[in-house]
Amino acid sequence: MAREAAGRLQSVVVMKGATTFVATPSGLAWRHQGGVAGLATSGSGDVLAGLIAGFMARGASPLQAAQWGVYIHAAAGRRLASNIGPLGFLASELPDQVPGLLDEVSSAPQGTIPAG
């Protein structure tokens, strides 16, 4: 479905669910399975959209911004789930996790992905 939507819309598409898909108009697609159930809360998708827009504003391509947005959004959810519990955190708590996660990603050895 994500590939079809990306092709029809000629845009990079992020399709959220238990598994998140990122697809390009050319048919390339990626799957991310690192999210947590607590991300299924009101406003969480708005935070993801803001992350993607913010990465694009800093010069990332739409694909890079979507991939980084999905990764950082899921990592923020995992961190909150670890600290608070798997459910019950608020979307408004996600952005507070972003600076630390970006610092971890930027200081990780090249070729590695921090656990987030």
Protein Blocks (a to p, Z undefined) as FASTA:
>chain_A
ZZmmmmmnopacddddfbdcdddfkopacddfkbcfklmcghklmmmmmmmmmmmmnopa
fklmmmmmmmmmmmmmmmmmmmnopghpafklmmmmmmmmmmmmmmpcehiaceZZ
